[in-house]
Amino acid sequence: MSETSRRDFIRTSSLAAAALAGGCATAPAARKAAWKPDENAFIKSVLLHLGSAMWTDVNTPLEGDKPPSADPNWGSYNWDSYKARRDYLQTSDAMWREFTNAAKAHGFNMVVIDIGEALAYPSHPELAVKGTWSVDKMRRELDRLREMGLEPIPKLNFSTTHNAWMREWRHKVSSPEYLDTVDDLIRDVAEVFDHPRLFHIGYDEESIGHQGEWGRYEYIVVRRGKLWWHDFLRCVSTVREEGCRAWCFSDKIWKEPKAFDANMPRDVVMCPWAIRGEKEPESVHNTCIGEMARLGFDMIPMVSTYSTKNEGISEEEPNFASVYCEKVIPKKQLKGYIFGPWTLTVPGIPHDKYMASLPVVENMFKRFGH
C-alpha cells in the first residue's frame, strides 16, 4: 500500500466513524497538535500487551474455554495456553481499561502498547484475527489514554522470537517482501498513533535457545551478524522517517559489544533489562549499562517486580535495578523507566500481581524524586 493510500484509508476510517457517532474527526496534524506530552517530564511507563501472539507460533485452542492450570514454573505470571498464537484476540477490553486506569492512579505517565495481532493494519489485513481492533477503535483508545494524561507509545516486536503475530511472514524473514512488510507495519502504526516521539521495536531474545531449547516454536529462525544488523538498521531508519525515535531492548551488547559499538545508531534509546541483583553485581546485564552510558546512549531501563524465584511480588528487584541505574547512568541520559509486569490483559489470568506491583514501582519512583 502506498503512503498516500495508507493515510487516505486511515483518515477516511476516522471520518466515517466520527460521522456515525455524530462527532467530528480531526486530521493527524490537528490531533497531534491538540495533545502534546511534556517531553521534559521523567518517563514513568508501563508495558502492557494488547496482543498476545508473541511467544509461540503454535495455534493451540483452549479446551472448552476453561482456564488452564497455572504453569508451576511461572505461577500466575502467565499461563502457557494463553501464550499460544490464536485466530482471535484474547484481550479483554474491561481488563485493559482496568490495567490502564490503575497505572494512572499510581502515577504513571506513559503506556507502551505491545500491539501484535491487536490492530487491523491497513497495509496488511491478513494479519487480523477475530476481534482485532479497527483503526478507529485504536484511535478512540489512544484519545482516552491521552485525556487521562497517559502518553501512548507503540511497540511492535520484530525479534524472531516474538513475532508470531506476523503469521506467515515469519517464514520469510529477511526477504525483500518481509522487509517491505516491516516498513508497511511501522508506517501504519506511526500514522495511527499520530507519529509519536518514541516507537519500541523490541529485538530481544533472538536466539536458538529462546525458540527451540526452551521455547515452543515449530519454525525456528535466528538472524546473526551482518544480516541481523541489516534488518535492524532498516527498521530504525523507517521509524526515523516517520518522525519517531526508535527504542529497543539492549540484548545485542551482551554478547557482541564491539559490533554494538560499531553499528548501533546513537539516537536509538536503549532499554536494558534483566538487571541482576546484589549477588551478581558484575553480571554483563549490569556492566553493559555503564558501557552504554559511556557510549552516550539515552536509556529507559526496564524494571519488574516479578520474582525469578516465583515467590510473588519482589520489592528488591525494581529497587536494586533503579539504585544501580541511578548510580551508573548520567541524569541527562536516564530518560525514565519502563515497568514490565508480564501479565496479559486476558480473562482467566489472575491480575493480583499486577495490581500489587504498581504501588511498589510507584514508591521506587518517589524514592528518587521522580
C-alpha positions in Angstrom: 0.0 0.0 0.0 1.4 3.4 -1.0 1.9 6.1 1.6 -0.9 8.2 0.2 -3.3 5.3 0.1 -2.4 4.4 3.7 -3.1 7.9 5.0 -6.3 8.2 3.0 -7.5 4.9 4.4 -6.8 5.8 8.0 -8.2 9.3 7.6 -11.4 8.1 5.8 -11.9 5.4 8.5 -11.7 8.0 11.3 -14.0 10.5 9.5 -16.6 7.8 8.8 -16.6 6.6 12.3 -16.9 10.1 13.7 -19.8 10.8 11.4 -21.7 7.7 12.6 -21.1 8.8 16.2 -22.3 12.3 15.4 -18.9 13.9 16.1 -16.0 15.1 14.0 -12.6 13.6 13.4 -9.5 15.7 13.0 -6.6 15.3 10.7 -3.5 13.8 12.1 -1.7 17.1 12.3 -4.5 18.7 14.2 -4.8 15.6 16.5 -1.1 15.8 17.3 -1.3 19.5 18.0 -4.3 19.1 20.3 -2.3 16.9 22.7 1.4 17.0 23.3 3.2 15.3 26.1 5.6 17.1 28.4 8.8 15.8 26.8 10.9 17.2 29.7 8.9 15.0 32.2 10.7 11.9 33.6 9.1 8.9 31.8 7.2 6.6 34.1 5.9 3.9 31.8 4.2 0.5 31.9 4.4 -2.1 29.2 1.0 -3.7 28.5 0.3 -6.4 25.9 -2.7 -5.7 23.8 -1.8 -8.6 21.6 -0.5 -11.9 22.9 0.8 -13.9 19.9 4.4 -13.3 20.8 5.8 -16.4 22.4 4.9 -19.3 20.1 3.8 -20.0 16.6 1.6 -23.0 17.6 -2.1 -22.4 17.3 -3.5 -24.2 20.4 -7.2 -23.8 21.1 -8.5 -23.7 24.6 -10.4 -26.8 25.6 -14.0 -25.8 26.4 -12.9 -22.2 27.1 -11.8 -23.3 30.6 -8.9 -21.5 32.2 -5.8 -23.8 32.1 -3.8 -24.8 35.1 -1.1 -22.4 36.2 2.4 -23.2 34.9 4.3 -24.3 38.1 7.4 -22.5 36.8 5.7 -19.2 36.4 2.7 -19.2 38.8 0.2 -16.5 37.8 2.8 -14.7 35.7 1.2 -16.2 32.5 -0.5 -19.4 31.6 1.1 -21.3 28.8 -2.0 -21.9 26.8 -2.8 -18.2 26.8 0.6 -17.6 25.2 -0.3 -19.6 22.1 -1.0 -18.0 18.7 -4.7 -17.9 18.2 -7.1 -16.9 15.5 -8.9 -14.5 17.8 -7.8 -11.6 20.1 -7.7 -12.7 23.7 -7.5 -9.3 25.3 -10.4 -8.2 27.5 -11.4 -4.6 26.9 -12.5 -4.4 30.5 -9.2 -5.7 31.9 -7.3 -3.4 29.5 -9.2 -0.4 30.9 -8.7 -1.6 34.5 -5.0 -2.0 34.0 -4.5 1.4 32.3 -6.7 3.2 34.9 -4.7 1.6 37.7 -1.4 2.7 36.1 -2.7 6.3 36.0 -3.8 6.1 39.6 -0.3 5.1 40.7 1.5 8.0 39.0 2.5 6.5 35.6 2.5 8.9 32.6 3.1 6.6 29.7 1.7 3.3 28.4 3.8 1.3 25.9 1.3 -0.8 23.9 2.6 -4.1 22.6 0.3 -4.4 19.6 0.9 -7.6 17.8 -2.2 -9.0 16.3 -4.5 -6.5 18.1 -4.6 -3.9 15.2 -6.1 -4.2 11.8 -3.1 -2.9 9.8 -4.4 -1.1 6.7 -1.5 -2.4 4.6 -1.7 -6.0 5.8 -5.3 -7.0 6.6 -4.2 -10.7 6.5 -2.7 -10.2 10.0 -6.0 -9.5 11.6 -7.8 -12.1 13.8 -11.3 -12.2 15.1 -11.8 -9.3 17.5 -8.8 -7.4 16.2 -9.2 -3.7 16.9 -10.1 -1.4 14.0 -8.0 1.7 13.3 -10.9 3.8 14.6 -11.2 1.8 17.9 -7.5 2.1 18.4 -7.6 5.8 17.9 -10.5 6.2 20.3 -8.5 4.3 22.9 -5.4 6.5 22.3 -7.6 9.6 22.8 -8.9 8.1 26.1 -5.4 7.5 27.3 -4.2 11.0 26.4 -7.2 12.5 28.2 -6.1 10.6 31.3 -2.6 12.0 31.0 -1.1 8.7 29.7 1.1 9.1 26.7 0.5 6.0 24.4 3.7 4.6 22.7 3.5 1.8 20.2 5.6 -1.4 20.4 6.0 -3.9 17.5 8.4 -6.6 18.4 10.4 -7.6 15.3 12.5 -10.2 17.1 12.0 -13.6 15.5 11.3 -14.9 19.0 8.4 -12.6 19.5 6.9 -12.2 16.0 4.3 -15.0 15.9 1.8 -12.2 15.3 3.3 -11.8 11.8 1.9 -15.2 10.9 3.2 -16.4 7.5 5.7 -13.5 7.3 7.7 -15.3 10.0 8.6 -17.8 7.2 10.0 -15.0 5.0 12.3 -13.2 7.4 14.9 -11.0 5.8 13.5 -11.5 2.3 12.7 -8.2 0.3 9.0 -8.9 0.8 9.4 -9.3 4.6 11.4 -6.1 4.9 8.8 -4.2 2.9 6.1 -5.6 5.2 8.0 -4.4 8.2 8.2 -0.9 6.7 4.4 -1.0 6.0 3.6 -2.0 9.5 5.8 0.7 11.1 4.2 3.3 8.8 0.7 2.1 9.6 1.2 2.3 13.3 3.1 5.6 13.2 0.1 7.1 11.3 -2.5 5.6 13.7 -0.6 6.9 16.7 -0.1 10.3 15.1 3.6 9.9 14.8 4.6 9.5 18.4 8.0 10.6 19.7 9.1 7.1 20.6 8.5 3.7 18.9 9.6 0.5 20.6 10.8 -2.2 18.2 11.7 -5.0 20.6 14.5 -7.0 19.1 15.1 -9.1 22.3 15.9 -12.8 22.9 16.5 -13.7 19.2 18.3 -17.0 19.9 18.0 -20.7 19.2 17.6 -21.2 22.9 14.7 -19.0 23.3 12.9 -20.6 20.3 14.0 -24.2 20.4 15.7 -25.4 23.5 13.2 -23.9 26.0 10.9 -22.3 23.5 7.8 -23.5 21.8 8.3 -22.7 18.2 7.8 -25.1 15.3 9.5 -22.8 12.8 12.8 -21.6 14.2 14.7 -18.7 12.6 17.5 -16.7 14.0 19.5 -13.9 12.3 23.1 -13.2 13.2 26.0 -10.9 12.2 25.5 -8.6 9.2 22.1 -10.0 8.4 20.7 -9.0 11.8 22.2 -5.6 11.6 20.9 -5.0 8.1 17.3 -5.8 9.1 17.6 -3.9 12.4 19.1 -0.8 10.9 16.4 -0.7 8.1 13.8 -0.9 10.8 15.4 2.0 12.7 15.6 4.1 9.5 11.9 3.6 8.8 10.9 4.6 12.3 13.1 7.7 12.0 11.5 8.6 8.6 8.1 8.6 10.4 9.3 11.2 12.8 9.7 8.8 15.7 12.7 7.7 17.8 13.5 4.0 17.9 13.6 2.4 21.3 14.8 -1.2 21.7 15.9 -3.9 24.1 19.7 -3.9 24.7 20.4 -7.6 24.3 22.9 -7.2 21.4 25.6 -5.6 23.6 25.7 -8.6 26.0 27.5 -10.9 23.5 28.6 -8.6 20.7 29.9 -5.4 22.4 32.2 -4.5 19.6 29.6 -4.9 16.9 27.2 -3.0 19.1 29.6 -0.1 19.4 30.3 -0.1 15.7 26.8 -0.4 14.4 24.2 0.9 16.9 23.0 4.4 16.0 23.5 6.7 18.9 19.9 8.1 18.6 18.3 4.8 19.4 17.0 4.7 23.0 18.3 1.7 24.9 16.1 -0.5 27.1 18.4 -2.6 29.3 16.6 -5.3 31.2 17.4 -8.4 33.3 19.3 -6.2 35.7 20.9 -8.5 38.2 20.7 -8.2 42.0 23.3 -7.9 44.6 24.6 -11.5 44.2 25.6 -10.8 40.6 26.8 -7.1 40.6 29.3 -7.7 37.8 26.9 -9.5 35.5 27.1 -8.5 31.9 23.5 -7.4 32.2 24.7 -4.8 34.7 28.1 -3.8 33.3 26.7 -3.1 29.8 24.5 -0.3 31.3 27.6 1.6 32.3 29.2 0.9 28.9 26.1 2.2 27.0 26.2 5.3 29.2 29.9 5.8 28.3 29.0 5.5 24.6 26.4 8.3 25.0 23.1 6.4 24.7 19.9 7.6 26.3 18.2 4.9 28.3 14.8 3.9 29.6 15.6 0.8 31.6 13.1 -1.9 32.3 12.3 -2.9 35.9 10.0 -5.6 37.1 8.5 -6.8 40.3 8.4 -10.4 39.1 10.5 -12.6 41.3 12.6 -15.1 39.4 12.2 -17.4 42.4 8.5 -17.4 42.0 8.0 -16.0 45.5 5.4 -13.5 44.5 6.0 -9.7 44.4 9.6 -8.8 45.0 10.3 -5.2 46.1 14.0 -5.9 45.9 14.2 -6.4 42.2 12.9 -3.0 41.0 14.6 -1.2 43.8 18.0 -2.7 43.1 17.6 -2.1 39.4 16.8 1.6 39.9 19.5 2.1 42.5 22.0 0.6 40.0 20.7 2.7 37.1 20.6 5.9 39.1 24.2 5.3 40.1 25.7 4.5 36.7 23.6 6.4 34.2 24.1 10.2 34.0 21.0 12.1 34.8 20.7 13.6 31.3 20.8 10.1 29.7 18.3 8.5 32.1 15.0 9.4 30.5 12.8 7.3 32.7 11.8 3.7 33.4 9.5 1.1 31.9 7.8 -1.3 34.2 7.2 -4.8 32.8 4.5 -6.6 34.8 4.4 -9.6 32.4 0.7 -10.2 33.0 -1.6 -10.4 30.0 -4.9 -8.5 29.9 -6.7 -11.8 29.2 -9.7 -13.2 31.1 -8.8 -16.1 33.4 -5.3 -14.8 34.2 -5.1 -13.5 37.8 -4.0 -9.9 37.8 -3.5 -9.6 41.6 0.3 -9.5 41.0 -0.1 -6.6 38.6 -2.2 -4.6 41.0 0.2 -5.3 43.9 3.2 -4.3 41.7 2.0 -0.8 40.9 2.5 0.7 44.4 5.9 -1.0 44.6 7.1 0.7 41.4 5.3 4.0 42.4 7.4 4.0 45.6 10.5 3.3 43.5 9.8 6.5 41.5 9.2 8.5 44.7 12.4 7.2 46.3 14.5 9.1 43.7 12.2 12.1 43.4 10.7 11.2 40.0 
